[in-house]
């Protein structure tokens, strides 16, 4: 396997995608935050003192995904055509699952934008809830599916986004 983010001398570089064809590209990523029952119920009821946790986390995830090229050193700046953050509350596990769909028409994929969107949304939930539960755990962040480009369609076996 060739690592394209390094030159022949091992120096980091941004990959030149100038010769690639523009294609429609989409990626779906998911992740979860686990919390105490009290904290979960406050989020579900909308009674957290800091306000609408999921509404703020949704906007934060979108904003975060738009900043991916500034956060991840070798990512390309993309003209994103869609960013969507959704949440699924899973009461029996006191889990909130976040999902992010990112879409563009371009020369490189949007996996990093989808993963960044999910991560920022989950970090925002943590920030807004930490006064109630400092033991929250963030995890299970992964790419679920991506399409477009030379490598085609990818589906992560055994992982799917849980939709409301």
N, C-alpha and C positions, 0 to 999 in steps of 0.2 A: 504494500500500500504506500502510495506517495503522499507525503505531507506537503500540501501546496502553500502553506503559510510560511514556509522557510525556503530560502534560496539555497544554491549549491554549497554555500559556506556555512549554512545553519543559521543565518540571520533572519529574523522575523520580517515578514513583508505582507502587504495587502495584496491579495490575488488580483491579477488583471483579468477582468471579466469582459473587457471591451469587445472581444470577438464573438461572444456568446449571443444567441438569439434571445429576444424578449419573449417570455412565455408567462402565462398566468400561473402564479405560484400561491399556494396556500399552506398554512401549517396550523395544527391544533396542539396545544400543550395543556397539561393539567398539573395540579398540585393541591395539597391539602394542609389545613391547619387543624390541630386537635387541641381541645381546651376543656376546662372544667364544665360540669353541667350548669353551674350558676352563670358562667360567662356565656356559654352557648345559648342559654335561655334569654339572656339580656340582648344578645345580638338578634336572635330570632324574633323577639318581641319589639325590637327597636327602642329598647329602654336604656341603652348605654349612654352615660352622661355626655360623652363627646359627640353624640349625634348618630346619624344614619351610617353605621359602620360599612355596610355593603355598598351603599351609594358612593361614599367617599372612596372606598377601595376600588370600585369599578373605574372611577375617573382616574385614580392614581395608576392603576394598571395600564390604562390607555396611554396616559402621559409617559409612563415608564417605557413602554414598548416603543414609543416615538423617539426616545432618547438612546436606544440601544447602541447606535454607532458611536455615541459619545462615551458609553460605559465599557464596551467591549472593544479593545484597541484595534483589532483587525477587521471588524465588521464594516461592510459598505453602508453608506447612507442610502436609504431606500425611499422611494415615493410610495408610501403605503396607501392602499385603496380601501382597506377595511381593517378595523380593530374592534373586536367584540369580547367583552369580559362577561362571563356568566358565573353564577354560584349555585351550588346544590347543598342544602343543609341535610345532614345525615344524623338525626337525633340519637339513634342507638349507639353511635360511636363518638358523639359530641365533635363531629367533624364538619368542617366547611370545605367543600371542594371548589376550587376556582378553575375555570377553563378560559383559555384565550385563543381566539381565531385571528390570525393575521393573514392579510392578502395583499398582493401586489402584482403588477405586470412588469417584469423586468428580467435582468440577467443573472440574478442570484436569489437564493431562497430567503424565506422569512421565519425559519425555525427559531433563530435567536430572538427575534422580536416577540414571538409567541411565548417563549420561555421567560423572557424578561417581563412581559406583561403579567404572567401568572405570579412570578416571584414578587414583583412590586405590589400587586394586589394583596398577596398573603402577608407581606411585611407591613402593609398599611393596617390590615386587620389586627396584627400583633400590636402595633403602635397604639391603636385606638382602644385596645382591650387590656393592655398590660397593667392598668391600675386594679383590675379585678382578678387577673390571673397571669402571673409572671412565669408560670410553668408551661405555657402553650408550646407546642412543637409544630414546626413546619417541616413538611417532607413530601415524599412521593411525587416530586416534580419530574416530569418527563415529557418528551415529545410523543404524542399519540398517533399522529398522522401527518403526512406532508405530501403534496403533489406538485408537479411541474418540474421543469428542468431536465437535465441529462439523466439524472438517476431515477426519474419517474415517480411513481406512486409508492409510498412507504406506509405501512401500517404496523404499529408496535404490537406484537402479539400479546394478548392478555391484558391490554390496557385500553380503556375507553373512557370518554368523558361521560359523566353522569349528568343528564339533563333533567331540569325540572319538568 
